[in-house]
């Protein structure tokens, strides 16, 4: 019998790669968990529209469970949601797409422990392995676009770039983590092996935020997948 778990989901390449590995390992992903600030209609992780995350879930045939919370009660609401899903859906674990930041892992394990489920980290690695991890992602067949960059390390020319071999070559010339583990850049996965349909993104516009620049899409819909 497959282990029933949930996966913390931002919509980016890391959690998608984690999803791929988990399914290959035989896990059943019951829900993709995404946190959203109360009444904002956008995700905590990347500030993306919830409608775009819903399209990913539909294309992956995995429902998205939105956790409404604020900065003050973020952890409490996360724990309450996992506890609820343990009771209602009989889940036994929660998986995360974190790579090597110990603080992130400590938080995730704290949530899992408080919820009475297992914490799973399918991508966990040494920091030095992050370039190889990016190579693995590119070979995986998933397609992702850069949707947000930290202005102190990357300029807006990186926005809208597809994470491919060309991206791999150029990211080596920078000082950032190749996988953007410290938030140097964020991505949105729109197609790949597990997708039954492709998320078509249209009319991207660069917008200025406090310390980042973001690619804001005015159109998004599901179309036939190219895979």
C-alpha positions in Angstrom: 0.0 0.0 0.0 1.4 3.4 -1.0 2.2 5.9 1.7 -0.3 8.8 1.6 1.5 12.2 2.0 1.2 15.9 1.2 3.8 18.0 -0.5 4.6 21.6 0.4 4.1 23.4 -3.0 5.3 26.8 -4.2 4.8 26.1 -7.9 8.5 26.2 -8.6 11.1 23.8 -10.0 12.3 22.4 -6.6 9.0 21.2 -5.4 8.2 19.8 -8.8 11.4 17.9 -8.9 10.6 16.6 -5.4 7.1 15.6 -6.6 8.7 13.6 -9.5 11.0 11.8 -7.1 8.3 11.0 -4.6 6.0 9.5 -7.2 8.9 7.4 -8.6 9.5 6.2 -5.0 5.9 5.0 -4.8 4.3 7.7 -2.6 0.7 8.8 -3.2 0.5 12.6 -3.1 -2.9 13.4 -1.7 -2.6 17.2 -1.8 -0.2 20.0 -2.8 -0.1 22.4 0.2 0.3 26.1 -0.6 0.2 28.9 1.9 -1.7 32.2 1.0 -1.9 35.4 3.0 -5.5 35.9 4.2 -7.6 37.7 1.5 -4.6 38.4 -0.8 -5.3 35.7 -3.4 -1.6 35.2 -3.9 0.9 32.7 -2.5 3.3 33.3 0.4 6.2 31.6 -1.4 6.5 33.5 -4.7 3.6 35.9 -4.6 1.9 34.1 -7.5 -1.8 34.2 -8.2 -3.6 31.3 -6.7 -5.4 30.6 -10.1 -2.0 29.8 -11.6 -1.3 27.3 -8.8 -4.7 25.7 -9.3 -3.9 25.2 -13.0 -0.8 23.4 -12.0 -2.8 21.1 -9.7 -5.3 20.4 -12.4 -2.6 19.6 -15.0 -0.9 17.3 -12.5 -4.2 15.7 -11.4 -3.4 16.5 -7.8 -5.7 18.9 -5.8 -4.2 22.0 -4.2 -5.0 22.7 -0.6 -4.6 26.4 0.2 -3.7 27.2 3.8 -4.9 30.7 4.7 -2.7 32.4 7.2 -0.8 35.5 8.2 2.9 35.9 9.2 1.8 35.8 12.9 0.0 32.5 12.7 1.8 30.9 9.7 3.2 27.9 11.6 0.1 27.3 13.7 -2.2 27.2 10.7 0.2 24.9 8.8 0.3 22.5 11.7 -3.5 22.6 12.1 -3.9 21.8 8.4 -1.6 18.9 8.5 -3.3 17.6 11.6 -6.6 17.9 9.9 -5.4 16.0 6.8 -3.9 13.3 9.0 -7.3 12.7 10.5 -9.4 13.2 7.4 -7.2 11.8 4.7 -5.0 9.4 6.7 -1.8 11.0 5.5 1.4 9.8 7.2 3.9 12.4 6.1 4.6 15.8 4.6 7.4 16.4 2.0 9.3 19.5 1.3 11.5 20.6 -1.7 14.2 22.2 0.5 17.8 21.5 -0.5 20.3 22.4 2.2 19.3 25.3 4.4 19.2 23.9 7.9 16.8 26.5 9.2 14.2 25.5 6.6 14.6 21.8 7.5 14.3 22.5 11.2 11.0 24.4 10.6 9.6 21.6 8.5 10.6 18.9 11.0 9.0 21.0 13.7 5.7 21.2 11.8 5.8 17.4 11.0 6.5 16.5 14.6 3.8 18.8 16.0 1.4 17.2 13.5 2.4 13.6 14.2 3.6 12.8 10.7 6.9 12.1 9.0 9.0 14.9 7.5 10.3 13.9 4.0 13.1 15.7 2.2 13.7 13.9 -1.2 16.1 16.6 -2.5 18.3 17.1 0.6 21.9 17.5 -0.4 25.2 19.3 0.4 25.4 22.9 -0.7 28.1 21.9 -3.2 25.7 19.6 -5.0 23.4 22.4 -6.1 24.9 22.8 -9.5 24.5 19.1 -10.2 20.9 19.4 -8.9 20.2 22.0 -11.5 21.6 19.7 -14.2 19.3 17.0 -12.9 16.3 19.3 -13.1 17.1 20.3 -16.7 17.4 16.7 -17.8 14.1 15.8 -16.1 12.0 17.2 -18.9 10.1 19.8 -16.8 9.8 23.3 -18.1 10.0 26.3 -15.8 10.3 30.1 -16.3 12.0 32.6 -14.0 9.3 34.7 -12.5 11.1 36.7 -9.7 14.6 37.8 -9.0 16.3 39.4 -6.0 17.6 42.8 -7.2 20.8 42.6 -5.2 22.1 39.6 -7.1 20.3 39.4 -10.5 18.9 42.0 -12.9 15.6 41.9 -14.6 17.1 40.4 -17.8 16.8 37.0 -16.0 13.0 37.3 -15.8 11.2 35.2 -18.3 14.1 33.0 -19.0 13.4 29.3 -19.3 15.6 27.1 -17.0 17.5 25.2 -19.6 21.1 24.5 -20.8 21.6 28.2 -21.7 20.4 29.2 -18.2 22.8 26.6 -16.7 25.8 28.1 -18.5 24.9 31.6 -17.5 24.2 30.9 -13.9 27.7 29.5 -13.5 29.0 33.0 -14.3 27.2 34.4 -11.2 27.9 34.0 -7.5 24.4 32.8 -6.6 23.3 29.3 -5.7 22.6 27.6 -9.0 19.2 26.5 -7.7 18.4 29.8 -6.1 18.0 28.2 -2.7 18.3 31.6 -0.9 15.6 33.2 -3.0 18.0 34.6 -5.6 15.3 33.7 -8.1 12.0 31.9 -8.2 10.4 29.9 -11.0 7.1 28.6 -12.2 6.8 25.1 -13.7 4.4 25.0 -16.7 4.9 21.6 -18.3 6.7 18.3 -18.0 6.4 14.5 -17.7 3.7 14.5 -15.0 1.6 17.3 -16.7 -1.4 16.1 -18.7 -1.7 19.7 -19.9 0.6 22.7 -20.3 0.0 26.0 -18.4 0.1 28.6 -21.1 1.5 31.9 -19.8 0.8 35.1 -21.7 1.6 38.9 -21.5 4.3 39.0 -18.9 5.0 42.4 -17.4 7.8 43.3 -15.1 6.7 44.9 -11.8 8.8 46.4 -9.1 8.5 45.1 -5.5 10.4 46.1 -2.4 13.6 44.1 -3.0 12.7 42.0 -6.0 11.3 42.3 -9.5 8.6 40.0 -10.7 7.1 38.9 -14.0 3.4 39.4 -13.8 1.3 37.3 -16.2 -2.0 38.7 -17.4 -3.1 35.5 -19.1 -2.8 31.9 -18.1 -4.7 28.8 -19.2 -4.4 25.1 -19.8 -3.6 23.9 -23.3 -2.5 20.5 -24.8 0.9 19.5 -23.3 3.9 19.2 -25.6 5.2 16.2 -23.7 
